């Protein structure tokens, strides 16, 4: 697992952009279930996917991985 912050930050940022899990999965060329597993903390994405997610959400990888969102 990347850390406890990543799944929460991922969901928070996605919702702030008004995107659905399916939208994210389509943009990342993965299944919705694979993406859902990232948000649920059940799977850890590759570094390439983390970088792509950060780009789609217009945030830094540090923000996704290290920022504690309340």
mmCIF file of the N, C-alpha and C atoms, coordinates in Angstrom:
data_MODEL
# 
_entry.id   MODEL 
# 
loop_
_atom_site.group_PDB 
_atom_site.id 
_atom_site.type_symbol 
_atom_site.label_atom_id 
_atom_site.label_alt_id 
_atom_site.label_comp_id 
_atom_site.label_asym_id 
_atom_site.label_entity_id 
_atom_site.label_seq_id 
_atom_site.pdbx_PDB_ins_code 
_atom_site.Cartn_x 
_atom_site.Cartn_y 
_atom_site.Cartn_z 
_atom_site.occupancy 
_atom_site.B_iso_or_equiv 
_atom_site.pdbx_formal_charge 
_atom_site.auth_seq_id 
_atom_site.auth_comp_id 
_atom_site.auth_asym_id 
_atom_site.auth_atom_id 
_atom_site.pdbx_PDB_model_num 
ATOM 1   N N  . UNK A 1 1  ? 0.845   -1.183 0.000   1.00 0.00 ? 1  UNK A N  1 
ATOM 2   C CA . UNK A 1 1  ? 0.000   0.000  0.000   1.00 0.00 ? 1  UNK A CA 1 
ATOM 3   C C  . UNK A 1 1  ? 0.887   1.242  0.000   1.00 0.00 ? 1  UNK A C  1 
ATOM 4   N N  . UNK A 1 2  ? 0.504   2.235  -0.758  1.00 0.00 ? 2  UNK A N  1 
ATOM 5   C CA . UNK A 1 2  ? 1.271   3.473  -0.824  1.00 0.00 ? 2  UNK A CA 1 
ATOM 6   C C  . UNK A 1 2  ? 1.290   4.124  0.552   1.00 0.00 ? 2  UNK A C  1 
ATOM 7   N N  . UNK A 1 3  ? 0.172   4.483  1.075   1.00 0.00 ? 3  UNK A N  1 
ATOM 8   C CA . UNK A 1 3  ? -0.005  5.007  2.436   1.00 0.00 ? 3  UNK A CA 1 
ATOM 9   C C  . UNK A 1 3  ? -1.495  5.216  2.676   1.00 0.00 ? 3  UNK A C  1 
ATOM 10  N N  . UNK A 1 4  ? -1.823  5.633  3.870   1.00 0.00 ? 4  UNK A N  1 
ATOM 11  C CA . UNK A 1 4  ? -3.236  5.829  4.204   1.00 0.00 ? 4  UNK A CA 1 
ATOM 12  C C  . UNK A 1 4  ? -3.836  7.073  3.560   1.00 0.00 ? 4  UNK A C  1 
ATOM 13  N N  . UNK A 1 5  ? -3.007  8.027  3.185   1.00 0.00 ? 5  UNK A N  1 
ATOM 14  C CA . UNK A 1 5  ? -3.510  9.274  2.613   1.00 0.00 ? 5  UNK A CA 1 
ATOM 15  C C  . UNK A 1 5  ? -3.977  9.115  1.175   1.00 0.00 ? 5  UNK A C  1 
ATOM 16  N N  . UNK A 1 6  ? -3.287  8.302  0.409   1.00 0.00 ? 6  UNK A N  1 
ATOM 17  C CA . UNK A 1 6  ? -3.543  8.230  -1.024  1.00 0.00 ? 6  UNK A CA 1 
ATOM 18  C C  . UNK A 1 6  ? -5.005  7.929  -1.383  1.00 0.00 ? 6  UNK A C  1 
ATOM 19  N N  . UNK A 1 7  ? -5.623  6.862  -0.857  1.00 0.00 ? 7  UNK A N  1 
ATOM 20  C CA . UNK A 1 7  ? -7.015  6.588  -1.265  1.00 0.00 ? 7  UNK A CA 1 
ATOM 21  C C  . UNK A 1 7  ? -7.976  7.739  -0.951  1.00 0.00 ? 7  UNK A C  1 
ATOM 22  N N  . UNK A 1 8  ? -7.827  8.350  0.211   1.00 0.00 ? 8  UNK A N  1 
ATOM 23  C CA . UNK A 1 8  ? -8.708  9.460  0.588   1.00 0.00 ? 8  UNK A CA 1 
ATOM 24  C C  . UNK A 1 8  ? -8.461  10.680 -0.289  1.00 0.00 ? 8  UNK A C  1 
ATOM 25  N N  . UNK A 1 9  ? -7.205  10.981 -0.532  1.00 0.00 ? 9  UNK A N  1 
ATOM 26  C CA . UNK A 1 9  ? -6.874  12.127 -1.375  1.00 0.00 ? 9  UNK A CA 1 
ATOM 27  C C  . UNK A 1 9  ? -7.352  11.912 -2.806  1.00 0.00 ? 9  UNK A C  1 
ATOM 28  N N  . UNK A 1 10 ? -7.204  10.689 -3.285  1.00 0.00 ? 10 UNK A N  1 
ATOM 29  C CA . UNK A 1 10 ? -7.632  10.358 -4.639  1.00 0.00 ? 10 UNK A CA 1 
ATOM 30  C C  . UNK A 1 10 ? -9.131  10.602 -4.798  1.00 0.00 ? 10 UNK A C  1 
ATOM 31  N N  . UNK A 1 11 ? -9.906  10.095 -3.877  1.00 0.00 ? 11 UNK A N  1 
ATOM 32  C CA . UNK A 1 11 ? -11.366 10.276 -3.937  1.00 0.00 ? 11 UNK A CA 1 
ATOM 33  C C  . UNK A 1 11 ? -11.736 11.754 -3.811  1.00 0.00 ? 11 UNK A C  1 
ATOM 34  N N  . UNK A 1 12 ? -11.130 12.442 -2.865  1.00 0.00 ? 12 UNK A N  1 
ATOM 35  C CA . UNK A 1 12 ? -11.413 13.862 -2.641  1.00 0.00 ? 12 UNK A CA 1 
ATOM 36  C C  . UNK A 1 12 ? -11.139 14.673 -3.912  1.00 0.00 ? 12 UNK A C  1 
ATOM 37  N N  . UNK A 1 13 ? -9.979  14.468 -4.501  1.00 0.00 ? 13 UNK A N  1 
ATOM 38  C CA . UNK A 1 13 ? -9.609  15.237 -5.698  1.00 0.00 ? 13 UNK A CA 1 
ATOM 39  C C  . UNK A 1 13 ? -10.512 14.906 -6.878  1.00 0.00 ? 13 UNK A C  1 
ATOM 40  N N  . UNK A 1 14 ? -10.859 13.641 -7.017  1.00 0.00 ? 14 UNK A N  1 
ATOM 41  C CA . UNK A 1 14 ? -11.753 13.248 -8.111  1.00 0.00 ? 14 UNK A CA 1 
ATOM 42  C C  . UNK A 1 14 ? -13.111 13.927 -7.970  1.00 0.00 ? 14 UNK A C  1 
ATOM 43  N N  . UNK A 1 15 ? -13.641 13.914 -6.768  1.00 0.00 ? 15 UNK A N  1 
ATOM 44  C CA . UNK A 1 15 ? -14.945 14.544 -6.542  1.00 0.00 ? 15 UNK A CA 1 
ATOM 45  C C  . UNK A 1 15 ? -14.878 16.052 -6.746  1.00 0.00 ? 15 UNK A C  1 
ATOM 46  N N  . UNK A 1 16 ? -13.765 16.672 -6.371  1.00 0.00 ? 16 UNK A N  1 
ATOM 47  C CA . UNK A 1 16 ? -13.599 18.111 -6.582  1.00 0.00 ? 16 UNK A CA 1 
ATOM 48  C C  . UNK A 1 16 ? -13.633 18.465 -8.069  1.00 0.00 ? 16 UNK A C  1 
ATOM 49  N N  . UNK A 1 17 ? -13.172 17.550 -8.901  1.00 0.00 ? 17 UNK A N  1 
ATOM 50  C CA . UNK A 1 17 ? -13.184 17.760 -10.351 1.00 0.00 ? 17 UNK A CA 1 
ATOM 51  C C  . UNK A 1 17 ? -14.513 17.356 -10.993 1.00 0.00 ? 17 UNK A C  1 
ATOM 52  N N  . UNK A 1 18 ? -15.411 16.772 -10.196 1.00 0.00 ? 18 UNK A N  1 
ATOM 53  C CA . UNK A 1 18 ? -16.705 16.350 -10.720 1.00 0.00 ? 18 UNK A CA 1 
ATOM 54  C C  . UNK A 1 18 ? -16.623 15.136 -11.621 1.00 0.00 ? 18 UNK A C  1 
ATOM 55  N N  . UNK A 1 19 ? -15.644 14.290 -11.380 1.00 0.00 ? 19 UNK A N  1 
ATOM 56  C CA . UNK A 1 19 ? -15.458 13.103 -12.207 1.00 0.00 ? 19 UNK A CA 1 
ATOM 57  C C  . UNK A 1 19 ? -15.991 11.856 -11.515 1.00 0.00 ? 19 UNK A C  1 
ATOM 58  N N  . UNK A 1 20 ? -16.446 10.910 -12.317 1.00 0.00 ? 20 UNK A N  1 
ATOM 59  C CA . UNK A 1 20 ? -16.877 9.612  -11.797 1.00 0.00 ? 20 UNK A CA 1 
ATOM 60  C C  . UNK A 1 20 ? -15.684 8.656  -11.831 1.00 0.00 ? 20 UNK A C  1 
ATOM 61  N N  . UNK A 1 21 ? -15.783 7.579  -11.073 1.00 0.00 ? 21 UNK A N  1 
ATOM 62  C CA . UNK A 1 21 ? -14.726 6.568  -11.115 1.00 0.00 ? 21 UNK A CA 1 
ATOM 63  C C  . UNK A 1 21 ? -14.558 6.048  -12.533 1.00 0.00 ? 21 UNK A C  1 
ATOM 64  N N  . UNK A 1 22 ? -15.651 5.871  -13.222 1.00 0.00 ? 22 UNK A N  1 
ATOM 65  C CA . UNK A 1 22 ? -15.585 5.381  -14.598 1.00 0.00 ? 22 UNK A CA 1 
ATOM 66  C C  . UNK A 1 22 ? -14.857 6.365  -15.514 1.00 0.00 ? 22 UNK A C  1 
ATOM 67  N N  . UNK A 1 23 ? -15.050 7.663  -15.298 1.00 0.00 ? 23 UNK A N  1 
ATOM 68  C CA . UNK A 1 23 ? -14.340 8.673  -16.083 1.00 0.00 ? 23 UNK A CA 1 
ATOM 69  C C  . UNK A 1 23 ? -12.832 8.526  -15.888 1.00 0.00 ? 23 UNK A C  1 
ATOM 70  N N  . UNK A 1 24 ? -12.427 8.380  -14.628 1.00 0.00 ? 24 UNK A N  1 
ATOM 71  C CA . UNK A 1 24 ? -11.004 8.229  -14.325 1.00 0.00 ? 24 UNK A CA 1 
ATOM 72  C C  . UNK A 1 24 ? -10.450 6.960  -14.961 1.00 0.00 ? 24 UNK A C  1 
ATOM 73  N N  . UNK A 1 25 ? -11.176 5.872  -14.821 1.00 0.00 ? 25 UNK A N  1 
ATOM 74  C CA . UNK A 1 25 ? -10.722 4.596  -15.383 1.00 0.00 ? 25 UNK A CA 1 
ATOM 75  C C  . UNK A 1 25 ? -10.553 4.699  -16.899 1.00 0.00 ? 25 UNK A C  1 
ATOM 76  N N  . UNK A 1 26 ? -11.511 5.323  -17.563 1.00 0.00 ? 26 UNK A N  1 
ATOM 77  C CA . UNK A 1 26 ? -11.417 5.473  -19.022 1.00 0.00 ? 26 UNK A CA 1 
ATOM 78  C C  . UNK A 1 26 ? -10.198 6.286  -19.414 1.00 0.00 ? 26 UNK A C  1 
ATOM 79  N N  . UNK A 1 27 ? -9.946  7.376  -18.713 1.00 0.00 ? 27 UNK A N  1 
ATOM 80  C CA . UNK A 1 27 ? -8.789  8.224  -19.021 1.00 0.00 ? 27 UNK A CA 1 
ATOM 81  C C  . UNK A 1 27 ? -7.462  7.506  -18.762 1.00 0.00 ? 27 UNK A C  1 
ATOM 82  N N  . UNK A 1 28 ? -7.462  6.621  -17.773 1.00 0.00 ? 28 UNK A N  1 
ATOM 83  C CA . UNK A 1 28 ? -6.243  5.895  -17.412 1.00 0.00 ? 28 UNK A CA 1 
ATOM 84  C C  . UNK A 1 28 ? -6.096  4.574  -18.185 1.00 0.00 ? 28 UNK A C  1 
ATOM 85  N N  . UNK A 1 29 ? -7.111  4.227  -18.976 1.00 0.00 ? 29 UNK A N  1 
ATOM 86  C CA . UNK A 1 29 ? -7.115  2.984  -19.758 1.00 0.00 ? 29 UNK A CA 1 
ATOM 87  C C  . UNK A 1 29 ? -7.012  1.753  -18.856 1.00 0.00 ? 29 UNK A C  1 
ATOM 88  N N  . UNK A 1 30 ? -7.795  1.781  -17.779 1.00 0.00 ? 30 UNK A N  1 
ATOM 89  C CA . UNK A 1 30 ? -7.895  0.656  -16.858 1.00 0.00 ? 30 UNK A CA 1 
ATOM 90  C C  . UNK A 1 30 ? -9.378  0.387  -16.611 1.00 0.00 ? 30 UNK A C  1 
ATOM 91  N N  . UNK A 1 31 ? -9.692  -0.703 -15.948 1.00 0.00 ? 31 UNK A N  1 
ATOM 92  C CA . UNK A 1 31 ? -11.099 -0.988 -15.642 1.00 0.00 ? 31 UNK A CA 1 
ATOM 93  C C  . UNK A 1 31 ? -11.565 -0.113 -14.482 1.00 0.00 ? 31 UNK A C  1 
ATOM 94  N N  . UNK A 1 32 ? -12.878 0.070  -14.400 1.00 0.00 ? 32 UNK A N  1 
ATOM 95  C CA . UNK A 1 32 ? -13.429 0.827  -13.285 1.00 0.00 ? 32 UNK A CA 1 
ATOM 96  C C  . UNK A 1 32 ? -13.130 0.117  -11.968 1.00 0.00 ? 32 UNK A C  1 
ATOM 97  N N  . UNK A 1 33 ? -13.169 -1.201 -11.985 1.00 0.00 ? 33 UNK A N  1 
ATOM 98  C CA . UNK A 1 33 ? -12.883 -1.975 -10.777 1.00 0.00 ? 33 UNK A CA 1 
ATOM 99  C C  . UNK A 1 33 ? -11.443 -1.759 -10.307 1.00 0.00 ? 33 UNK A C  1 
ATOM 100 N N  . UNK A 1 34 ? -10.509 -1.709 -11.240 1.00 0.00 ? 34 UNK A N  1 
ATOM 101 C CA . UNK A 1 34 ? -9.109  -1.456 -10.861 1.00 0.00 ? 34 UNK A CA 1 
ATOM 102 C C  . UNK A 1 34 ? -8.996  -0.079 -10.205 1.00 0.00 ? 34 UNK A C  1 
ATOM 103 N N  . UNK A 1 35 ? -9.646  0.911  -10.805 1.00 0.00 ? 35 UNK A N  1 
ATOM 104 C CA . UNK A 1 35 ? -9.605  2.254  -10.226 1.00 0.00 ? 35 UNK A CA 1 
ATOM 105 C C  . UNK A 1 35 ? -10.260 2.263  -8.844  1.00 0.00 ? 35 UNK A C  1 
ATOM 106 N N  . UNK A 1 36 ? -11.395 1.625  -8.727  1.00 0.00 ? 36 UNK A N  1 
ATOM 107 C CA . UNK A 1 36 ? -12.121 1.543  -7.458  1.00 0.00 ? 36 UNK A CA 1 
ATOM 108 C C  . UNK A 1 36 ? -11.230 0.938  -6.372  1.00 0.00 ? 36 UNK A C  1 
ATOM 109 N N  . UNK A 1 37 ? -10.455 -0.062 -6.738  1.00 0.00 ? 37 UNK A N  1 
ATOM 110 C CA . UNK A 1 37 ? -9.533  -0.673 -5.780  1.00 0.00 ? 37 UNK A CA 1 
ATOM 111 C C  . UNK A 1 37 ? -8.487  0.317  -5.281  1.00 0.00 ? 37 UNK A C  1 
ATOM 112 N N  . UNK A 1 38 ? -8.075  1.254  -6.112  1.00 0.00 ? 38 UNK A N  1 
ATOM 113 C CA . UNK A 1 38 ? -7.134  2.294  -5.668  1.00 0.00 ? 38 UNK A CA 1 
ATOM 114 C C  . UNK A 1 38 ? -7.800  3.182  -4.620  1.00 0.00 ? 38 UNK A C  1 
ATOM 115 N N  . UNK A 1 39 ? -9.024  3.600  -4.883  1.00 0.00 ? 39 UNK A N  1 
ATOM 116 C CA . UNK A 1 39 ? -9.732  4.478  -3.941  1.00 0.00 ? 39 UNK A CA 1 
ATOM 117 C C  . UNK A 1 39 ? -10.079 3.765  -2.637  1.00 0.00 ? 39 UNK A C  1 
ATOM 118 N N  . UNK A 1 40 ? -10.272 2.466  -2.700  1.00 0.00 ? 40 UNK A N  1 
ATOM 119 C CA . UNK A 1 40 ? -10.591 1.704  -1.498  1.00 0.00 ? 40 UNK A CA 1 
ATOM 120 C C  . UNK A 1 40 ? -9.350  1.248  -0.749  1.00 0.00 ? 40 UNK A C  1 
ATOM 121 N N  . UNK A 1 41 ? -8.181  1.519  -1.295  1.00 0.00 ? 41 UNK A N  1 
ATOM 122 C CA . UNK A 1 41 ? -6.943  1.120  -0.646  1.00 0.00 ? 41 UNK A CA 1 
ATOM 123 C C  . UNK A 1 41 ? -6.646  -0.360 -0.750  1.00 0.00 ? 41 UNK A C  1 
ATOM 124 N N  . UNK A 1 42 ? -7.316  -1.045 -1.669  1.00 0.00 ? 42 UNK A N  1 
ATOM 125 C CA . UNK A 1 42 ? -7.120  -2.482 -1.815  1.00 0.00 ? 42 UNK A CA 1 
ATOM 126 C C  . UNK A 1 42 ? -5.976  -2.833 -2.758  1.00 0.00 ? 42 UNK A C  1 
ATOM 127 N N  . UNK A 1 43 ? -5.610  -1.899 -3.622  1.00 0.00 ? 43 UNK A N  1 
ATOM 128 C CA . UNK A 1 43 ? -4.503  -2.100 -4.558  1.00 0.00 ? 43 UNK A CA 1 
ATOM 129 C C  . UNK A 1 43 ? -3.701  -0.822 -4.642  1.00 0.00 ? 43 UNK A C  1 
ATOM 130 N N  . UNK A 1 44 ? -2.448  -0.987 -4.959  1.00 0.00 ? 44 UNK A N  1 
ATOM 131 C CA . UNK A 1 44 ? -1.554  0.147  -5.121  1.00 0.00 ? 44 UNK A CA 1 
ATOM 132 C C  . UNK A 1 44 ? -1.250  0.326  -6.603  1.00 0.00 ? 44 UNK A C  1 
ATOM 133 N N  . UNK A 1 45 ? -1.499  1.522  -7.131  1.00 0.00 ? 45 UNK A N  1 
ATOM 134 C CA . UNK A 1 45 ? -1.189  1.748  -8.546  1.00 0.00 ? 45 UNK A CA 1 
ATOM 135 C C  . UNK A 1 45 ? 0.318   1.839  -8.772  1.00 0.00 ? 45 UNK A C  1 
ATOM 136 N N  . UNK A 1 46 ? 0.713   1.602  -10.008 1.00 0.00 ? 46 UNK A N  1 
ATOM 137 C CA . UNK A 1 46 ? 2.123   1.760  -10.374 1.00 0.00 ? 46 UNK A CA 1 
ATOM 138 C C  . UNK A 1 46 ? 2.484   3.243  -10.330 1.00 0.00 ? 46 UNK A C  1 
ATOM 139 N N  . UNK A 1 47 ? 3.753   3.516  -10.332 1.00 0.00 ? 47 UNK A N  1 
ATOM 140 C CA . UNK A 1 47 ? 4.222   4.906  -10.341 1.00 0.00 ? 47 UNK A CA 1 
ATOM 141 C C  . UNK A 1 47 ? 3.694   5.630  -11.573 1.00 0.00 ? 47 UNK A C  1 
ATOM 142 N N  . UNK A 1 48 ? 3.682   4.950  -12.705 1.00 0.00 ? 48 UNK A N  1 
ATOM 143 C CA . UNK A 1 48 ? 3.176   5.569  -13.938 1.00 0.00 ? 48 UNK A CA 1 
ATOM 144 C C  . UNK A 1 48 ? 1.712   5.974  -13.797 1.00 0.00 ? 48 UNK A C  1 
ATOM 145 N N  . UNK A 1 49 ? 0.922   5.116  -13.170 1.00 0.00 ? 49 UNK A N  1 
ATOM 146 C CA . UNK A 1 49 ? -0.501  5.430  -12.973 1.00 0.00 ? 49 UNK A CA 1 
ATOM 147 C C  . UNK A 1 49 ? -0.658  6.579  -11.987 1.00 0.00 ? 49 UNK A C  1 
ATOM 148 N N  . UNK A 1 50 ? 0.136   6.610  -10.930 1.00 0.00 ? 50 UNK A N  1 
ATOM 149 C CA . UNK A 1 50 ? 0.069   7.718  -9.965  1.00 0.00 ? 50 UNK A CA 1 
ATOM 150 C C  . UNK A 1 50 ? 0.373   9.038  -10.658 1.00 0.00 ? 50 UNK A C  1 
ATOM 151 N N  . UNK A 1 51 ? 1.386   9.044  -11.501 1.00 0.00 ? 51 UNK A N  1 
ATOM 152 C CA . UNK A 1 51 ? 1.748   10.264 -12.239 1.00 0.00 ? 51 UNK A CA 1 
ATOM 153 C C  . UNK A 1 51 ? 0.605   10.663 -13.170 1.00 0.00 ? 51 UNK A C  1 
ATOM 154 N N  . UNK A 1 52 ? 0.002   9.695  -13.849 1.00 0.00 ? 52 UNK A N  1 
ATOM 155 C CA . UNK A 1 52 ? -1.113  9.989  -14.752 1.00 0.00 ? 52 UNK A CA 1 
ATOM 156 C C  . UNK A 1 52 ? -2.316  10.526 -13.982 1.00 0.00 ? 52 UNK A C  1 
ATOM 157 N N  . UNK A 1 53 ? -2.596  9.937  -12.831 1.00 0.00 ? 53 UNK A N  1 
ATOM 158 C CA . UNK A 1 53 ? -3.709  10.407 -11.999 1.00 0.00 ? 53 UNK A CA 1 
ATOM 159 C C  . UNK A 1 53 ? -3.477  11.851 -11.577 1.00 0.00 ? 53 UNK A C  1 
ATOM 160 N N  . UNK A 1 54 ? -2.276  12.149 -11.122 1.00 0.00 ? 54 UNK A N  1 
ATOM 161 C CA . UNK A 1 54 ? -1.949  13.517 -10.701 1.00 0.00 ? 54 UNK A CA 1 
ATOM 162 C C  . UNK A 1 54 ? -2.161  14.493 -11.854 1.00 0.00 ? 54 UNK A C  1 
ATOM 163 N N  . UNK A 1 55 ? -1.767  14.101 -13.048 1.00 0.00 ? 55 UNK A N  1 
ATOM 164 C CA . UNK A 1 55 ? -1.964  14.956 -14.216 1.00 0.00 ? 55 UNK A CA 1 
ATOM 165 C C  . UNK A 1 55 ? -3.434  15.181 -14.517 1.00 0.00 ? 55 UNK A C  1 
ATOM 166 N N  . UNK A 1 56 ? -4.227  14.131 -14.444 1.00 0.00 ? 56 UNK A N  1 
ATOM 167 C CA . UNK A 1 56 ? -5.669  14.258 -14.709 1.00 0.00 ? 56 UNK A CA 1 
ATOM 168 C C  . UNK A 1 56 ? -6.359  15.143 -13.686 1.00 0.00 ? 56 UNK A C  1 
ATOM 169 N N  . UNK A 1 57 ? -5.900  15.085 -12.455 1.00 0.00 ? 57 UNK A N  1 
ATOM 170 C CA . UNK A 1 57 ? -6.540  15.839 -11.381 1.00 0.00 ? 57 UNK A CA 1 
ATOM 171 C C  . UNK A 1 57 ? -5.889  17.196 -11.128 1.00 0.00 ? 57 UNK A C  1 
ATOM 172 N N  . UNK A 1 58 ? -4.869  17.523 -11.893 1.00 0.00 ? 58 UNK A N  1 
ATOM 173 C CA . UNK A 1 58 ? -4.158  18.806 -11.767 1.00 0.00 ? 58 UNK A CA 1 
ATOM 174 C C  . UNK A 1 58 ? -3.607  19.028 -10.364 1.00 0.00 ? 58 UNK A C  1 
ATOM 175 N N  . UNK A 1 59 ? -3.016  17.980 -9.802  1.00 0.00 ? 59 UNK A N  1 
ATOM 176 C CA . UNK A 1 59 ? -2.348  18.078 -8.504  1.00 0.00 ? 59 UNK A CA 1 
ATOM 177 C C  . UNK A 1 59 ? -0.985  17.417 -8.632  1.00 0.00 ? 59 UNK A C  1 
ATOM 178 N N  . UNK A 1 60 ? -0.126  17.661 -7.668  1.00 0.00 ? 60 UNK A N  1 
ATOM 179 C CA . UNK A 1 60 ? 1.179   17.011 -7.680  1.00 0.00 ? 60 UNK A CA 1 
ATOM 180 C C  . UNK A 1 60 ? 1.068   15.606 -7.101  1.00 0.00 ? 60 UNK A C  1 
ATOM 181 N N  . UNK A 1 61 ? 2.045   14.781 -7.426  1.00 0.00 ? 61 UNK A N  1 
ATOM 182 C CA . UNK A 1 61 ? 2.074   13.452 -6.820  1.00 0.00 ? 61 UNK A CA 1 
ATOM 183 C C  . UNK A 1 61 ? 2.276   13.571 -5.315  1.00 0.00 ? 61 UNK A C  1 
ATOM 184 N N  . UNK A 1 62 ? 3.049   14.550 -4.881  1.00 0.00 ? 62 UNK A N  1 
ATOM 185 C CA . UNK A 1 62 ? 3.241   14.776 -3.443  1.00 0.00 ? 62 UNK A CA 1 
ATOM 186 C C  . UNK A 1 62 ? 1.906   15.060 -2.765  1.00 0.00 ? 62 UNK A C  1 
ATOM 187 N N  . UNK A 1 63 ? 1.077   15.848 -3.411  1.00 0.00 ? 63 UNK A N  1 
ATOM 188 C CA . UNK A 1 63 ? -0.232  16.169 -2.830  1.00 0.00 ? 63 UNK A CA 1 
ATOM 189 C C  . UNK A 1 63 ? -1.056  14.900 -2.659  1.00 0.00 ? 63 UNK A C  1 
ATOM 190 N N  . UNK A 1 64 ? -1.067  14.058 -3.672  1.00 0.00 ? 64 UNK A N  1 
ATOM 191 C CA . UNK A 1 64 ? -1.837  12.813 -3.592  1.00 0.00 ? 64 UNK A CA 1 
ATOM 192 C C  . UNK A 1 64 ? -1.293  11.869 -2.517  1.00 0.00 ? 64 UNK A C  1 
ATOM 193 N N  . UNK A 1 65 ? 0.019   11.790 -2.434  1.00 0.00 ? 65 UNK A N  1 
ATOM 194 C CA . UNK A 1 65 ? 0.641   10.802 -1.559  1.00 0.00 ? 65 UNK A CA 1 
ATOM 195 C C  . UNK A 1 65 ? 0.865   11.276 -0.127  1.00 0.00 ? 65 UNK A C  1 
ATOM 196 N N  . UNK A 1 66 ? 1.051   12.565 0.068   1.00 0.00 ? 66 UNK A N  1 
ATOM 197 C CA . UNK A 1 66 ? 1.521   13.048 1.368   1.00 0.00 ? 66 UNK A CA 1 
ATOM 198 C C  . UNK A 1 66 ? 0.581   13.999 2.097   1.00 0.00 ? 66 UNK A C  1 
ATOM 199 N N  . UNK A 1 67 ? -0.379  14.535 1.422   1.00 0.00 ? 67 UNK A N  1 
ATOM 200 C CA . UNK A 1 67 ? -1.232  15.562 2.030   1.00 0.00 ? 67 UNK A CA 1 
ATOM 201 C C  . UNK A 1 67 ? -2.339  14.919 2.853   1.00 0.00 ? 67 UNK A C  1 
ATOM 202 N N  . UNK A 1 68 ? -2.492  15.351 4.082   1.00 0.00 ? 68 UNK A N  1 
ATOM 203 C CA . UNK A 1 68 ? -3.569  14.843 4.922   1.00 0.00 ? 68 UNK A CA 1 
ATOM 204 C C  . UNK A 1 68 ? -4.783  15.735 4.731   1.00 0.00 ? 68 UNK A C  1 
ATOM 205 N N  . UNK A 1 69 ? -5.795  15.214 4.026   1.00 0.00 ? 69 UNK A N  1 
ATOM 206 C CA . UNK A 1 69 ? -7.036  15.946 3.798   1.00 0.00 ? 69 UNK A CA 1 
ATOM 207 C C  . UNK A 1 69 ? -7.991  15.580 4.925   1.00 0.00 ? 69 UNK A C  1 
ATOM 208 N N  . UNK A 1 70 ? -8.557  16.590 5.536   1.00 0.00 ? 70 UNK A N  1 
ATOM 209 C CA . UNK A 1 70 ? -9.455  16.329 6.667   1.00 0.00 ? 70 UNK A CA 1 
ATOM 210 C C  . UNK A 1 70 ? -10.866 16.135 6.229   1.00 0.00 ? 70 UNK A C  1 
# 
